[in-house]
Amino acid sequence: MDVRAGVGALVIDHRDQIGGRVHEVPAFRDGLIVSGFGAYGETAAL
């Protein structure tokens, strides 16, 4: 897991339950999340 902080957003990199890569980006305004985005990478075939 890795977390990167910017001026108004975070990038949270982690792996899901089956090992796929996940990148989540919540954007903040006045201390509240106002939007969010996610990107999901390929997962190895089981």
N, C-alpha and C positions, 0 to 999 in steps of 0.2 A: 504494500500500500504506500502511496505517496500523496502528499498534499502540497499544492502550490497556492500561494496567496497573491492576489493582485489588489488594485485600488478598490474595485467594486465587485470582485468575484473570487471564487475559489475553484481550483481544479482538483478533483479527488480521483486518483487512479487506483483501481483495485481489481480483484478477480472475483467473478461470481461463483455460485455454488458448484459449477461444473468446470471451472478453470478458465473461462473466457475473460478477456480483458474488458474492463468497463472504465469509462472516463465520464465523470459527472461534473457539470459546471453550474452551480447555483450563483445567481447574480443578486446583489444586495442593494437596498436603498433604505436609509434611515434605520439600519439594523434588522430589516426584514427581507426575506427572500421575495423578489418581485418577478423572477423568471428563472428558468432552468433548462439545461440542455443535457443530453446524454449521447454518448457514442459507444457502440458495442462492437468489439472485435470478434474475429472468427474463433470458434471453439473446435478443438480436435474432435474428430469423430470417435464415438465410443464403440 
